[in-house]
Amino acid sequence: MIEGKVWRDKLVLAVDDEENVLLTIQDELSNCPGVTVHTALTLEKARAALVSHTYDLVVLGIMGVRELDILKLAVGHKFPVVILTSDSLNPVALNKSIELGARAYLPRDQLGTLIPLLENVTRLSQQTAWKKALDKIAFLVARIMRRATLEP
C-alpha cells in the first residue's frame, strides 16, 4: 500500500478503448488509499465524465483524432492530463497533444511505473516549472521596460 498526502481524496479519470488497460490502471491505483478511479471506454463517456466531475488527474489513451477533443476539454477545465502512448504512436498526434497541454506521457507497456509518474504530475502546479519561470521573466522584463520608458 502506498502512503502519502499526494493521493488523499484524489479523483482520477482513466480513458482508453481497451478494457484491460483500464483494469490495469484501476489495479495500480487500488494500492493508493484515498484514490477514486472513474473509467471511460468511449470518448462520449469520457466527455460526459469531464463535464460532470472535477478531476485531479486524467489518464488519456491515444484513441485517434477525437482524443484531442477530450484533451482540449480536460485541459480547458485545468485537469492535468497524462497521455498513454503505444508503439504505433503517430508523431503528429504526439506533437499536437504537447501543444494542447498534456503534462506527461507513458508508454502502455510501462503501466507498472504509473504511480511514480502520477505522483510527480500531481505534485506539480497546473503549469510546468519552465512555463512559470518564463512567465515570471516576461513579467519582470515588462516591468523593467515600463520603468525605462517612464524615467527621464
N, C-alpha and C positions, 0 to 999 in steps of 0.2 A: 504494500500500500504506500502511496506517495503522500507525504505530508506537506503542508505549506499553505500560506495565505494566498498564494497566486491562484489556487484552484477554488478557494472558498466562494460559494454561491455563484459559480460561473455557468452561463448558458451557452452551449456550442451548437451550431448548426453544421451538419455534415451533408454534403450534396454530392452524389455520384450516381451514375447509371448502372453500377454493378453492386448488387446487394452484398456480396462477400466483402467488398471494400468498406461499406458502411458498417457491417458487422465487426470487421477488424478495428475500425475507429472506435466503435462503441466498446469493444473489449479492452482496447488500450486505455481508454478514458475511464473505464469502470474501476481502475486502480487509483483514481484520484477522487478522494472524498469531497463532496460538495459540488461536483460537476453534473449537470443535466445535459444530455445529448439529444437533440432532435435530429431526425434524418429525413432526407428527401431523395427519392429515386428519380424524380422528374423535375424539369425546370419549372413547371407550373406549380408543383408543390413547394419548391424552394421559394418561388416568388411570393406565394401566399404566406409562407412562414416568415419571410423577411419583413413583410409589411405588418405582421401580427405580433411580433416579439422584438425585444431588444437583446441582441446577441453580443456576448463578449468576444466571440470569435466565430468565423465562418471558414470551414474547410471545404473547398470547391474543387471537384474533379473537372478536368477539361473534357467537355462533352460536345464539342462542336462550336459553331459560330454563336449560337444563342447563349452560351455560358458567359459571354462577355456582357450580355444584358444583366445577368444575375450579379456579375462582378460590379458593374456600374451601380446597380441598386444597393448592394451591400456597402460599397464604399460611400455612396451618397448618404447612407444612414450612419456613416462613421464607424462601421463594423470592420475590424481588422480581418483581412482575408488571407488565408494560406491556400495556395494552388497545389493540387496533386497533379503531377506530371507522369507521363508514360514514355516508353522508349520511342514511340512514334510521334513525339511531340512536334508540332508544327512551330518552327521558329517565329513565324509571323504572329501566330496567336500568343506565343510567349512574350514577344516584344510588346504587343498590344496590351496584354494584361499588366505588364510592368508600367506602361504609360497610364493605365487606368487606376493604378494604386494598389495592386497586390502587394502584400507585405513580405511574403516568403514563398518558397517553392519546396516541394518534397516529392521525390520520385515515389511512385506507388510501391515499388519493391523495397522501399526503406520505411514502411509504415511502423516498423518496430522502433524507430527513432522519433516518432511523432511527439511524444510527451516533452522531451527537452526542447524541441523546436517550438512547440506551442507555448511552453513556459517563457521562452525568450520573447516571443511575439507579444504575449500578454503583459510582460514587464515593460515593454516599450510604450511610450505615449502614442497617441494617434498619429503623430508624424514621425518619420525616421529621424535619427540623430543628425544626419547630414542636412536634411531639409531645415531642421530647427537652427542649426549653426549658420547655414546660408541665409535664412530669413533674418537672423539677428545681425549678420554682417551687412545685409542690404539695408536694414533699418538704421544701423549706425552710420553707414556711408551717406544715406539720405539726410540724416540729421547733421552730419558734418557739412554737407553741401549746402543745406539751408543756412547754417551759421555763416558759411563763407560768403554767401550772396547777401546776407543781411549786414555784415560788418563792413565798415568803410575802408 
